Amino acid sequence: MTEQDDSARLAHEFLRARSKASGDQFENFYRSRNLDMDERYWTAEQRAEFKQEADKLTAEWKVKQEELLATLRAEYPGGEWTRD
């Protein structure tokens, strides 16, 4: 019996989780400060603060992405995950 290739499902789950985390961060930021959803109405300081938080979240998810890619490359050698 061959092992099922779950790599596409794992990648899809990762993308959904990353998108949700990003959306949640944005919503939490503007709601906790009682800001408009539209960043055009934020002050430069508020935009800079959000960017700093977003950059931190992006860095955290970059680490998770590299971990996932390492796992996929190990479990599914020769697949599309072996390309950089």
C-alpha positions in Angstrom: 0.0 0.0 0.0 1.4 3.4 -0.9 1.4 6.4 1.4 -1.1 9.1 0.4 0.4 12.4 -0.7 -1.0 14.9 1.7 1.4 17.6 0.8 -1.2 19.8 -1.0 -3.6 19.5 1.9 -0.8 20.5 4.3 0.1 23.4 2.2 -3.5 24.5 1.9 -4.0 24.3 5.7 -0.8 26.3 6.2 -2.0 29.1 3.8 -5.5 29.2 5.5 -4.0 29.5 8.9 -1.5 32.2 7.9 -4.3 34.2 6.2 -6.5 33.9 9.2 -3.7 35.0 11.6 -3.0 38.0 9.4 -6.7 38.9 9.2 -7.1 38.4 12.9 -4.1 40.6 13.6 -5.5 43.4 11.4 -9.0 43.2 13.0 -7.6 43.1 16.5 -5.4 46.1 15.8 -8.0 48.4 14.5 -10.7 47.3 16.9 -8.5 47.6 20.0 -7.7 51.2 19.0 -11.2 52.0 17.8 -9.8 52.8 14.3 -11.5 52.9 11.0 -10.9 49.7 8.9 -9.5 51.8 6.2 -5.9 52.5 6.8 -6.1 55.8 4.9 -7.7 57.3 8.0 -4.9 56.2 10.4 -2.2 58.5 11.5 1.4 57.8 10.3 2.2 56.6 13.8 -0.7 54.1 13.7 0.4 52.8 10.3 4.0 52.4 11.5 2.8 50.6 14.7 0.7 48.2 12.6 3.6 47.6 10.2 5.9 46.8 13.0 3.4 44.2 14.4 2.7 42.9 10.9 6.4 42.5 10.2 6.8 40.5 13.4 3.9 38.2 12.5 5.3 37.8 8.9 8.6 36.7 10.4 7.0 34.2 12.7 5.1 32.7 9.7 8.2 32.7 7.6 9.8 30.3 10.2 6.7 28.1 10.1 6.8 28.1 6.3 10.4 27.0 6.2 9.6 24.2 8.7 6.7 23.0 6.6 8.8 23.1 3.4 11.5 21.1 5.2 8.9 18.5 6.3 7.4 18.3 2.8 10.8 17.9 1.2 11.7 15.1 3.6 8.3 13.3 3.3 7.7 13.8 -0.4 11.2 13.8 -2.1 11.1 14.6 -5.8 7.9 16.6 -5.6 7.3 20.2 -6.3 8.4 21.0 -2.7 12.0 20.3 -3.7 12.1 23.5 -5.8 13.2 26.8 -4.2 
